Amino acid sequence: MAIGPVPWLGPLLLVFLWGSSAPASLLRRLGEHIQRFQESSGLGLSLDTGGVALPKEGWLEQPLDPFNASDRRSFLQRYWVNDQHWTSQNGPVFLHLGGEGSLGPGSVMRGHPATLAPVWGALVIGLEHRFYGLSIPAEGLDVAQLRFLSSRHALADVVSARLALSRLFNVSFSSPWLCFGGSYAGSLAAWARLKFPHLIFASVASSAPVRAILDFSEYNDVVSRSLMNTAIGGSLECRAAASAAFAEVERRLRAGRSAQAALRAELGACGSLGRAADQAELLGALQALVGGAVQYDGQAGAPLSVRQLCGLLLGDRGNCSSPAPYRGLRRAVQVVTHSLGQKCLSFSRAETVAQLKVTETQVAGVGDRQWLYQTCTEFGYYVTCEVPGCPFSQLPALPSQLELCEQVFGFSASSIAQAVSQTNSYYGGQTPGATQVLFVNGDIDPWHVLSVTQPLGPSESALLIPNASHCLDMAPERPSDSPSLRLARQNIFQQLQTWLGPAKKSQVRGGV
């Protein structure tokens, strides 16, 4: 284990030149883009640090299979450390958990851990998730290796990292460790407290989808409601326009080869649209684009807000060359692909499968193959639009999404359904029973329906923030933050004060 110089002062914005490898990955690329944007522009992470100590990068040697003591194989797991506020070895440790992507220095310089650390003199550590970012085993990403990728393996890494880092930094035995995380990493934060309450003192879980689900039709239910939410710029007309835009896309897909070729050029599809599977890829990417505007509404770095998307869908009605909603959707595609540096909005299905079958480590990517593996073996989360009232296309349907697991990894649909059920049995779904966990969600975030939004008991707390999007509470504070978001952050602070106050008094009485 060593901590060395930090070679991170280059460009922080990721540029993806080859488009999304599957419709769902567009949402992940949006999240990564927003994260990097906020790190580079809102945090002063530049050559001019104003005297602020730079975070330190370190590496832990972790067992590849922590559940088999006879297996001696290992991999290097990256972590980041911000010790500028750490005032005592008895102080708390704020552990920011990484999720399904790379973890950078911003994990210890932004969000709740870094914001709250000065108050309690906390040591802040960010731990990158195994098999993502630079924490990928040298043997690559074939199925034999990926069987060591799961939330349970990630939690085992939290345990061994806690023990190793305590020794490395000489952290007091009585120092409380608190986990923080957002989205999937928020679930990990909650589960770390659930499964290891003797090691993890408390957790703050932001936008944590703790309920696994095979058919996630509720995602588009929330997207549909949010497009009508006037508080964020939506309206009944906007939702109707979105529905009309998708209907027009489907009409053109049915209109023959020349119409399909024009559609391909206008909406940024790589490859022809003659096959039904390729049409589903495009329609899925378009759904993800609209869903992303809702999921990341109002966040710094987001290419489109709901208000902006609705403005595009409803604007310029005097031009009769094509329906206004369709023209607006075309412009939305241009905005998003340009912002993400993407060549195309969607690939052919065959190209999607080919990319996902690549087992060599790709440092520049966001872990599409790894996350697909986790959805196939643990979580599902397949967004569909097949229920009555969904405003978008019914494609891609659930069977085609499940087929991707079979095509890439050889998993059957029944095995995926069984895995989802086992995940909920193991963690408890939306009633995990973990004490000293604060669940924080925004009510326009499509993922909040899989989280805990109401307190489950005196020590199982929950905050639901009106008109807030995915992990918005973790974003850097801005003057434009709503009063409800500011109040939520105050409530998070007060909850930590409630938890850490008695712990501090106990340390004083114990003379540690």
Secondary structure, 3 states (H helix, E strand, C coil): CEEECCCCCCCCCCCCCCCCCCHHHHHHHHHHHHHHHHHHHHCCCCCCCCCCCCCEEEEEEEECCCCCCCCCCEEEEEEEEECCCCCCCCCCEEEEECCCCCCCHHHHCCHHHHHHHHHHCCEEEEECCCCCCCCCCCCCCCHHHHCCCCHHHHHHHHHHHHHHHHHHCCCCCCCCEEEEEECHHHHHHHHHHHHCCCCCCEEEEECCCCCCEEECCHHHHHHHHHHCCHHHCCCHHHHHHHHHHHHHHHHHHCCCHHHHHHHHHHHCECCCCCCHHHHHHHHHHHHHHHHHHHHCCCCCCCCCCHHHHHHHHHCCCCCCCCCHHHHHHHHHHHHHHHHHCCCCCECCHHHHHHHHCCCCCCCCCCCHHHHHHHHHHHHEEECCCCCCCCCCCCCCCHHHHHHHHHHHHCCCHHHHHHHHHHHHHHHCCCCCCCCCEEEEEECCCHHHHHCCCCCCECCEEEEEECCCCCCHHHCCCCCCCCHHHHHHHHHHHHHHHHHHHHHHHHHHHHCC
